[in-house]
Amino acid sequence: MSNKVMLEFLSLYDYLGKAAGPELGKQVADYAKERKAQHRKRYVSNKKYAGEVLLYTKEFLDEYFEMQDTPSTYSLGF
């Protein structure tokens, strides 16, 4: 019996339910690189975009967006 865990990889569009845009996409990609997060690529083609998009685990995306919702002590002036 195998104990392999199948990870589900999601695009930002899949996760957010809407297009993220290039700026947010770059921010997430930079954070993923910093964290050495697992990722995959998928080619998409539609009326608005054709090209590769990065896919991340749901756990990584949860971490990233929870971090964005948490105020930094630096932004509070401490």
C-alpha positions in Angstrom: 0.0 0.0 0.0 1.3 3.4 -0.9 1.3 6.4 1.4 1.7 8.9 -1.3 -0.4 12.0 -0.8 -1.9 13.4 -4.0 -1.5 17.2 -4.0 -4.0 19.3 -5.8 -2.5 22.2 -7.7 -4.6 25.3 -8.4 -4.0 28.4 -10.5 -4.8 31.8 -8.9 -7.9 31.9 -11.1 -9.0 28.5 -9.7 -8.3 29.7 -6.1 -9.8 33.2 -6.3 -12.6 32.5 -8.8 -11.4 35.5 -10.9 -8.4 36.6 -12.8 -5.6 37.7 -10.5 -3.7 39.9 -12.9 0.0 40.1 -13.6 1.0 42.1 -10.5 -0.6 39.7 -8.0 0.7 36.8 -10.0 4.2 38.1 -9.8 3.9 38.7 -6.0 2.7 35.1 -5.4 5.4 33.7 -7.7 8.1 35.7 -5.9 6.8 34.4 -2.5 6.7 30.9 -3.8 10.3 31.1 -4.9 11.3 32.5 -1.5 9.5 29.7 0.3 10.7 27.1 -2.3 7.1 26.1 -2.7 6.1 23.3 -5.0 4.5 24.5 -8.2 3.4 23.3 -11.6 2.6 25.0 -14.9 -0.4 24.7 -17.1 -1.0 26.2 -20.6 -4.3 28.1 -20.9 -6.0 29.7 -23.8 -9.1 31.9 -23.8 -10.3 35.2 -25.1 -8.2 37.3 -22.6 -5.0 35.2 -22.2 -3.0 32.5 -23.8 0.1 31.2 -22.2 1.4 29.3 -19.1 0.1 29.9 -15.6 1.6 28.7 -12.4 -0.2 26.3 -10.2 0.3 26.1 -6.4 -1.0 23.8 -3.6 -4.1 25.0 -1.8 -2.1 25.0 1.4 0.5 27.4 0.0 -2.2 29.7 -1.4 -4.0 29.7 1.9 -0.8 30.6 3.7 0.0 33.4 1.2 -3.5 35.0 1.4 -3.8 34.6 5.2 -0.4 36.4 5.5 -1.8 39.2 3.4 -4.7 39.6 5.7 -2.5 39.9 8.8 -1.3 43.4 9.6 2.4 43.7 9.8 3.9 45.3 12.9 6.0 47.4 10.5 2.9 48.8 8.8 1.6 49.8 12.3 4.6 51.9 13.0 6.1 49.8 15.9 
